[in-house]
């Protein structure tokens, strides 16, 4: 697992050896199981059509396989090995929250975890590993090496990962509750040409993005240009400050020398005056020589004073310039930081959003770019009756950006069909090669029929809805795994959760505070960038 997964430093030779070991082990597994159903399916399936951007991956515990979908359907498939008994990979809804091509477990003998894609901070990830034909991991999802590398190269942080007891295929749906882009009038100068495709939130979606999304892209590009300019100015100001500081340092050194020379000349003059006083009481010849020494000392002091005054006169502008350069550099750096924040916010507004409706909490929550935006109460009819758990995915723009095409994956528990739990099914003949069952769209649409979302929330979500976004509807509450740096994580109650329970994540400060807040009379959850 990836709690397993704090990255460790390793020598290139050790890393190479680990990668070779993984590849060799996988090869041995494939050879030793040749002729079996597991061996026949040990090669990943890549669709013959051009593949798009992966939107979701479905990990089927019963079938021990992973299937990856883009906007047009299935694009990749491979066998997996999930968590063994006591360390089960929990059925639930996740997303990729971190990616590392080279990773090593910090709990299990520094084991290599190539092409790691983390889905919880408590320690579950997708990665390359040995596939014995059954659940055998400590909670992670092991994949064939070549498949893991291919998937790693195609995915981005935020890709939805759905772990189901039994394999299920998404189905297209249409419903009035599913969000559509809001028509927002924008100035022509805010638009940029996007051609026949719009790159929005890391998802290339067929069709033209709505004008307000194009405007957001224009704003993001403008903020990027401002950041580039601010970074250039900050670097120029830094270099000027360094040069001015160097000149100031040289002046300070020369000033110290001049002050030291003046102090030395003052000491010599004082000593010469003492000698002259003593000589005056003796012979006139001694007094005359002492007077000459005093005069020479006085001349040296006068010269030292002239040099010191001259340095101060010439050097003060250098000191002032150094101070001004430092202040300018600080201001330029502050402007760069502001530009970074503005650029990040502008880009974040284009990323897909996740909306979660919890029947247990009777609330709707919205997150974008792994950050909470807002929440609001919702009305659910027959609130005591289950809704089920459904993931509605926004696939692509249609009708010139006026609408979005949606699909749905409905999750059912092992007990819903009367079948044994996933790990108990691993020896059933033919399970690995069984076809995914189709999502029951009637049930998924019936769940939407029962939900009433406030119009204000609909308007706010519609302003930023884009391909790659998701609406999650569930009887479950938000898992404590949801927090800083994650999308919504929803765990299926009643399913084995050993891989989570052995290292259960504590709720972060945000969720502790907002749960207290929502119970207060003022808990409206209005914080957002809108």
C-alpha positions in Angstrom: 0.0 0.0 0.0 1.0 3.6 -0.3 1.2 4.4 3.3 3.7 2.1 2.4 4.4 4.9 0.1 6.4 7.7 1.4 9.1 8.0 -1.3 12.6 6.9 -0.3 15.9 7.8 -1.9 17.5 4.9 -3.8 20.6 4.4 -5.9 20.1 4.0 -9.7 21.4 0.5 -9.5 18.9 -0.6 -6.8 16.1 1.0 -8.7 17.1 -0.7 -11.9 17.3 -4.0 -10.1 13.9 -3.5 -8.5 12.3 -2.7 -11.9 14.0 -5.8 -13.5 12.8 -7.9 -10.6 9.2 -6.8 -11.1 9.4 -7.5 -14.8 11.0 -10.9 -14.2 8.4 -11.9 -11.6 5.6 -10.8 -13.9 7.1 -12.9 -16.7 7.5 -15.9 -14.5 3.8 -15.6 -13.4 2.7 -15.4 -17.0 4.7 -18.4 -18.0 3.7 -20.5 -15.0 0.1 -19.9 -15.7 0.1 -20.3 -19.5 -3.0 -22.0 -20.8 -5.2 -20.7 -18.0 -7.8 -18.0 -18.2 -5.6 -15.7 -16.1 -2.8 -16.1 -18.6 -5.1 -15.4 -21.6 -6.2 -12.2 -20.0 -2.8 -11.1 -18.6 -2.3 -8.8 -21.6 -4.0 -5.5 -21.4 -6.6 -4.7 -24.1 -6.2 -1.5 -26.0 -9.1 -0.5 -28.3 -8.3 -0.3 -32.0 -9.8 3.3 -32.2 -7.7 6.4 -31.3 -7.9 6.7 -27.5 -8.9 9.9 -25.8 -8.2 11.1 -22.3 -9.0 8.6 -19.5 -12.0 9.8 -17.5 -12.5 6.9 -15.1 -11.1 3.5 -14.2 -13.3 0.8 -12.8 -11.6 -1.8 -10.6 -13.7 -5.0 -10.3 -12.8 -6.9 -7.2 -14.7 -10.0 -8.1 -13.3 -10.2 -11.6 -9.8 -9.0 -10.5 -9.5 -6.6 -13.5 -9.3 -2.9 -14.3 -11.1 -1.2 -17.2 -10.4 2.3 -18.2 -12.9 4.5 -20.1 -12.7 7.7 -22.0 -15.5 9.8 -23.4 -16.2 7.2 -26.2 -16.1 4.0 -24.1 -13.6 1.3 -23.0 -10.0 2.1 -24.0 -7.8 -0.2 -21.8 -8.3 -3.3 -19.7 -6.0 -5.6 -17.7 -6.0 -8.1 -14.9 -5.1 -6.9 -11.4 -4.4 -8.2 -7.9 -6.2 -6.3 -5.1 -6.0 -6.6 -1.3 -5.9 -10.0 0.3 -8.2 -11.0 3.2 -7.6 -8.6 6.1 -6.1 -6.0 3.8 -9.0 -5.7 1.3 -9.1 -2.9 -1.2 -12.3 -1.1 -0.1 -15.1 -0.8 -2.7 -15.8 2.9 -3.1 -15.2 6.1 -5.2 -11.7 7.6 -5.4 -9.6 9.7 -7.8 -5.9 9.9 -8.6 -4.3 12.4 -6.1 -0.6 11.8 -6.7 1.6 10.2 -9.3 5.2 9.0 -9.0 7.0 6.9 -11.7 9.4 5.5 -9.1 8.2 4.7 -5.7 9.2 2.4 -2.8 7.2 1.0 0.1 8.4 2.2 3.5 6.6 -0.6 5.3 7.0 -3.7 3.2 10.7 -4.4 2.7 11.3 -1.2 0.6 9.3 -3.0 -2.2 9.3 -1.3 -5.6 6.0 0.2 -6.7 6.6 1.4 -10.2 4.2 3.9 -11.9 2.4 4.6 -8.6 -0.9 6.5 -8.8 -2.1 7.2 -5.2 -5.9 7.2 -4.5 -5.9 7.8 -0.7 -3.4 9.4 1.6 -3.8 6.6 4.0 -2.1 4.2 1.6 -4.0 2.8 -1.4 -2.6 3.2 -4.9 -2.6 1.7 -8.4 0.9 0.5 -9.4 2.8 -2.2 -11.3 3.3 -5.5 -9.4 3.2 -9.2 -9.4 -0.1 -10.8 -10.3 -0.6 -14.3 -8.8 -4.2 -14.5 -10.2 -5.9 -13.7 -6.9 -6.1 -10.9 -4.3 -2.6 -10.7 -2.8 -1.7 -7.1 -2.0 -1.9 -5.1 1.2 -4.7 -3.0 -0.2 -3.2 -1.5 -3.4 -4.3 -2.4 -6.9 -1.4 -4.2 -8.7 -1.4 -4.1 -12.5 0.8 -5.6 -15.2 4.0 -3.6 -15.7 3.5 -2.5 -19.3 -0.1 -1.7 -18.6 0.8 0.4 -15.5 3.3 2.3 -17.6 0.8 3.0 -20.4 -1.9 4.1 -17.9 0.6 6.3 -16.0 1.5 8.1 -19.2 -2.1 8.8 -20.1 -3.7 9.8 -16.8 -3.8 13.1 -14.9 -4.4 13.8 -11.3 -8.2 13.8 -10.7 -9.0 10.8 -12.9 -11.9 9.0 -11.2 -11.2 5.5 -9.8 -14.3 3.4 -8.9 -13.7 0.2 -7.0 -16.8 -2.2 -7.3 -17.5 -5.6 -5.9 -18.7 -6.7 -9.3 -17.7 -5.3 -12.7 -20.1 -2.8 -14.2 -20.1 -0.8 -17.4 -21.2 2.9 -17.7 -24.3 3.8 -19.6 -25.3 7.0 -21.2 -28.1 8.9 -19.4 -30.2 12.1 -19.9 -31.9 13.8 -17.0 -32.9 17.4 -16.1 -31.0 17.2 -12.8 -27.7 16.6 -14.6 -26.0 20.0 -15.0 -25.6 21.7 -18.3 -23.4 24.7 -19.1 -24.9 28.0 -18.1 -25.2 30.6 -20.8 -23.1 33.6 -19.7 -22.6 36.7 -21.9 -19.0 37.8 -22.1 -17.2 40.5 -24.0 -15.8 39.5 -27.3 -12.3 40.7 -26.2 -12.4 38.0 -23.5 -12.7 35.2 -26.0 -10.0 33.1 -27.7 -10.4 30.9 -30.7 -10.6 27.3 -29.8 -11.4 25.6 -33.1 -13.4 22.4 -33.0 -12.0 21.2 -29.8 -11.7 22.8 -26.4 -9.0 21.9 -23.9 -10.8 22.3 -20.6 -9.5 21.0 -17.2 -7.1 18.6 -18.8 -9.9 16.9 -20.8 -10.0 17.3 -24.5 -13.7 17.3 -25.2 -15.4 17.1 -28.6 -17.5 20.1 -29.4 -17.0 23.8 -28.7 -16.8 25.0 -25.2 -19.4 27.6 -24.0 -18.4 31.2 -24.3 -17.9 31.7 -20.6 -15.5 28.7 -20.6 -13.6 30.2 -23.5 -13.5 33.4 -21.5 -12.1 31.6 -18.5 -9.4 30.1 -20.8 -8.6 33.6 -22.1 -8.4 34.9 -18.5 -6.1 32.0 -17.6 -3.9 32.7 -20.5 -3.8 36.4 -19.5 -2.9 35.4 -15.9 -0.2 33.2 -17.3 1.3 36.0 -19.3 1.1 38.3 -16.2 2.9 35.6 -14.2 5.6 35.4 -16.9 6.1 39.2 -16.9 6.1 39.3 -13.1 8.6 36.5 -12.9 10.9 38.3 -15.3 10.6 41.6 -13.4 11.3 39.8 -10.1 14.4 38.2 -11.5 15.7 41.5 -12.9 15.0 43.2 -9.6 16.8 40.4 -7.8 19.8 40.8 -10.0 19.8 44.6 -9.5 19.6 44.1 -5.8 22.5 41.7 -5.8 24.6 44.1 -7.9 23.6 47.1 -5.6 24.3 45.0 -2.6 27.8 44.1 -3.9 28.6 47.8 -4.5 27.3 48.6 -1.0 29.5 45.8 0.5 32.6 47.2 -1.3 31.8 50.7 0.0 31.2 49.4 3.5 34.6 47.7 3.4 36.4 50.8 2.2 34.6 52.9 4.8 35.8 50.6 7.6 39.3 50.9 6.3 39.1 54.7 6.2 37.6 54.9 9.7 40.4 52.6 11.0 43.0 54.8 9.3 41.5 57.9 10.9 41.4 56.2 14.4 45.1 55.2 13.9 46.0 58.8 12.9 44.2 60.2 15.9 46.1 57.8 18.2 49.5 58.7 16.6 48.7 62.5 17.0 47.8 62.0 20.6 51.1 60.1 21.2 53.1 62.8 19.4 51.5 65.5 21.5 52.6 63.6 24.7 56.1 63.2 23.4 56.2 67.0 22.6 55.1 67.9 26.1 57.9 65.7 27.6 60.5 67.1 25.1 59.6 70.7 26.0 61.1 70.2 29.5 64.4 68.9 28.0 66.7 70.2 25.3 65.4 72.4 22.5 66.6 69.9 19.9 64.4 67.1 21.2 61.4 69.4 21.3 62.0 70.4 17.7 62.0 66.8 16.5 58.9 66.1 18.6 57.1 69.0 17.0 57.9 67.6 13.5 56.5 64.2 14.5 53.3 65.9 15.8 53.0 67.9 12.5 53.3 64.7 10.4 50.7 63.0 12.6 48.3 65.9 12.2 48.8 65.8 8.4 48.0 62.1 8.4 44.9 62.7 10.4 43.7 65.4 8.1 44.3 63.2 5.1 42.4 60.3 6.7 39.5 62.7 7.5 39.4 63.9 3.9 39.3 60.3 2.6 36.6 59.4 5.1 34.4 62.4 4.2 34.9 61.7 0.5 33.9 58.1 0.9 30.8 59.0 2.9 29.8 61.6 0.3 30.3 59.1 -2.6 29.1 56.0 -0.8 25.8 57.2 0.6 24.1 57.0 -2.8 25.3 53.4 -3.1 23.8 52.6 0.3 20.6 54.3 -0.7 20.6 52.4 -4.0 21.1 49.1 -2.3 18.2 49.8 0.1 16.0 50.8 -2.8 17.0 47.8 -4.8 16.2 45.5 -1.9 12.8 47.1 -1.5 12.1 46.9 -5.3 13.1 43.2 -5.3 10.8 42.5 -2.4 7.9 44.3 -4.1 8.6 42.4 -7.4 8.7 39.1 -5.5 5.5 39.9 -3.8 3.9 40.7 -7.2 5.2 37.4 -8.5 3.6 35.5 -5.7 0.3 37.3 -6.3 0.6 36.5 -10.0 1.2 32.8 -9.1 -1.9 32.7 -7.0 -4.0 34.5 -9.6 -2.7 32.1 -12.4 -3.5 29.1 -10.2 -7.0 30.3 -9.4 -7.7 31.1 -13.1 -6.6 27.7 -14.1 -8.5 26.0 -11.3 -11.7 27.6 -12.5 -11.4 25.6 -15.7 -10.8 22.3 -14.0 -13.7 19.7 -13.7 -15.8 20.0 -10.6 -17.1 17.2 -8.3 -20.5 17.4 -6.8 -21.5 15.0 -4.0 -25.0 14.5 -2.8 -25.2 12.5 0.5 -28.6 11.1 1.5 -27.2 10.5 5.0 -26.2 14.2 5.4 -29.0 15.6 3.2 -26.4 17.9 1.8 -24.7 18.8 -1.5 -21.0 19.4 -1.5 -18.8 20.9 -4.3 -15.1 20.5 -4.8 -12.8 21.7 -7.6 -9.1 21.1 -8.0 -9.1 19.1 -4.7 -10.4 22.1 -2.8 -13.9 22.6 -1.2 -16.0 25.3 -2.9 -19.3 25.3 -1.1 -22.1 23.2 0.3 -25.8 23.5 0.7 -28.8 21.5 2.0 -30.8 19.5 -0.6 -34.2 18.0 -0.5 -34.5 14.2 -1.0 -37.9 12.7 -1.2 -38.6 9.5 0.7 -35.4 10.3 2.6 -35.6 7.1 4.6 -35.4 4.9 1.5 -32.0 4.1 -0.1 -30.9 6.0 -3.2 -28.0 3.7 -4.0 -24.5 4.9 -5.0 -24.2 6.3 -8.5 -21.4 8.2 -10.3 -22.6 10.4 -13.2 -19.7 11.5 -15.4 -19.7 14.5 -17.8 -18.2 13.2 -21.0 -18.2 15.8 -23.7 -19.8 19.1 -24.9 -22.7 18.7 -27.3 -25.0 21.1 -29.2 -22.2 23.6 -29.7 -21.4 23.7 -26.0 -25.1 24.2 -24.9 -25.2 20.7 -23.3 -23.0 18.0 -21.9 -23.3 14.3 -22.6 -23.4 12.2 -19.4 -22.9 8.6 -18.4 -23.5 6.8 -15.1 -22.0 3.9 -13.2 -24.2 2.5 -10.5 -22.5 0.6 -7.6 -24.1 -2.3 -5.9 -23.0 -4.1 -2.8 -22.0 -7.7 -2.7 -25.1 -8.5 -0.7 -27.5 -6.7 -3.1 -27.3 -9.7 -5.5 -26.9 -12.3 -2.8 -23.4 -13.1 -3.9 -20.5 -13.7 -1.6 -18.0 -10.9 -0.9 -15.4 -10.1 -3.5 -12.5 -12.0 -2.0 -14.6 -15.1 -1.6 -15.3 -15.1 -5.3 -11.7 -15.3 -6.5 -11.7 -19.0 -7.2 -14.9 -19.1 -9.1 -14.3 -20.5 -12.6 -14.7 -17.9 -15.4 -15.1 -14.9 -13.1 -12.0 -13.2 -14.5 -13.4 -13.4 -18.1 -17.0 -12.5 -17.2 -18.5 -9.5 -19.0 -19.3 -6.4 -17.1 -22.9 -6.1 -16.3 -24.7 -3.0 -17.6 -25.7 -0.2 -15.3 -29.4 -0.2 -14.6 -30.2 3.3 -15.9 -33.8 3.1 -14.5 -32.5 2.9 -11.0 -29.9 5.7 -11.6 -32.5 8.0 -13.1 -35.0 7.2 -10.3 -32.3 8.4 -7.8 -32.1 11.7 -9.6 -35.9 12.1 -9.6 -35.9 12.2 -5.8 -33.3 15.0 -5.5 -34.1 18.7 -5.5 -31.1 21.0 -5.7 -31.5 24.7 -4.8 -31.4 26.9 -8.0 -28.6 29.0 -6.6 -26.4 25.9 -6.4 -27.4 24.8 -9.8 -26.5 28.2 -11.3 -23.1 28.3 -9.6 -22.2 24.7 -10.6 -23.4 25.3 -14.2 -21.0 28.2 -14.6 -18.0 25.9 -14.3 -19.3 22.4 -15.3 -17.1 20.9 -18.0 -16.2 17.4 -19.3 -14.5 15.4 -16.6 -16.8 16.7 -14.0 -18.8 14.3 -11.9 -22.0 14.1 -9.8 -21.9 11.5 -7.1 -25.1 10.5 -5.4 -24.9 8.1 -2.5 -26.6 6.9 0.7 -23.1 7.1 2.3 -21.5 10.1 4.0 -18.2 11.7 3.0 -15.4 9.4 4.1 -12.8 10.7 6.5 -10.4 10.0 3.7 -11.7 13.1 2.0 -9.6 16.1 2.9 -6.7 18.2 1.9 -5.4 17.3 -1.6 -8.3 14.9 -2.4 -11.5 14.8 -4.4 -14.5 13.2 -2.7 -13.8 9.7 -1.3 -16.8 7.6 -0.6 -16.5 4.1 0.9 -19.2 1.4 0.5 -20.4 0.4 4.0 -21.0 -3.3 4.5 -18.0 -4.1 2.2 -14.6 -5.3 3.5 -12.4 -2.3 4.3 -9.3 -3.9 5.7 -7.0 -1.8 3.5 -8.4 1.4 5.0 -9.0 0.2 8.6 -5.5 -0.9 9.3 -4.3 2.7 8.7 -7.4 4.8 9.1 -6.9 8.4 8.2 -7.8 11.1 10.7 -10.1 13.8 9.5 -8.1 16.9 8.6 -8.7 20.3 10.2 -11.0 21.5 7.5 -13.5 18.7 7.9 -13.4 18.9 11.6 -14.2 22.6 11.5 -16.8 22.5 8.8 -18.8 19.7 10.5 -18.9 21.8 13.6 -19.8 24.8 11.5 -22.7 23.1 9.6 -24.2 22.2 13.0 -24.2 25.9 14.0 -27.1 28.3 13.0 -24.7 29.9 10.6 -23.5 26.8 8.8 -24.2 27.8 5.2 -20.8 26.9 3.8 -20.5 29.9 1.6 -16.7 30.1 1.1 -15.7 29.9 -2.5 -14.1 31.9 -5.3 -17.4 33.0 -6.8 
